[in-house]
Amino acid sequence: MKQKKRYQDMTAAELAEATKDFDKPWTGRRLPGRTMTPKERAWFESWQKKALAEEAAELDEKQIQSVTLLLPTALVSRIGEVAKEKHTTPAALVKRIVQDAIYHAVA
């Protein structure tokens, strides 16, 4: 079997040829230019369901209280943007920020 050349050792033309699959547009959460097979889709959906179940278990309703905050619209928008970048929910991001602030205030 032929040993593949490392990307950093390739010329510009070789690198362009080796990475041409990534020039295709991304389609949602899928890999570029390739849809999931039925087996991959089933695995992904079961993984996603398990992850959501674990998150719901962490949020045991008996231990959660609702809090109303008055925040500037720009700050709420920024929280939404950062949450999206971090692939989390705004509520989870605010929870993390408050936990960190309390930890640093006590320490």
N, C-alpha and C positions, 0 to 999 in steps of 0.2 A: 504494500500500500504506500502510495506516495505521501511524503510528509508535507503538510500544508505550510506555506510561508506565513510568518507572523505579520500582522498588519503593519507594524512599525518598520518592517524590513522591505515592504513593497514599494514599488514606484507609484506615482500618482495614477498612471493608467491601470496598473494591476489592482490597485486599491479600488478604483472606480468599478472595475469589472467584478471584483469580489463582493462589493457591497451594493450592487445594482438592485437587488431585491428590496433594499430599504428605501429606494427612490420612489416606490409605489406609495400612494396615499394611504394613511392609516384609516381604518374603518372601525370606529368605536373602540371597544376594548380588545378587539382581535389583533392578531399579529398582522404586519403589513401584507396586504395582498393575498391573505389566506384565511379561509373560513375554518371554523372548528369542525372536526369530524363529529358524528353522533356520539362516539365514545368519549371524545374530549369534552363535548357539550354536557354530557351526563355527569362526568367527573366534576366539571366546573360548577354546575348547578348544585350538586351535592355538597361540594366544598363551601359554596356561598351560603347554602341553607344552614350548614353546620356553624359557620362563622357568625351568622345572624342569631342563631340560637344561643351561642356562647355569649354574645353581646347582650342579648335579652336577659340571660341568666345573671349577668353582672349587674343589671339594672333591676334588681328585685324591687318590685313596686312598694313593698313595705318600708324600704330604706330610702325612698326618694321623696323629696319635697319640692314643690314648685316654687320658684322665686321670680318675682317680676323686677326687672331692671330698666331704668330709664337711661338709654344711651343715645348719643347723637347718631343720626342716620348714616353718616360717613363711617363711623366706627362699626356699626352693624354690617354695613356693606363690606368693609375690610375684613371683618371676622368671617363672613361668608366666603370671600375670596381665598383667604388663608386656609380655611377648612377644606375648600375644594382642592387647593394645591397639595395639602397634606393627606388627601383622600379620607377625610373624616367628616363628621357632622359638626355644625356650629356649636351644638350643645356639648359635644365631647371636647371640642377645642376650648370652650369657655371653662368647662370643668377642670381641664388640665391647667389652664392659666391660673385659676383660683387656687388649685392645689399647690402649684409652684409658689405662688405669692404667699400662701400661708406657711409653707415650709421655710421659705427664706425669711419671713417675718419672725418666726419662732427661733430659727437657728442663730 
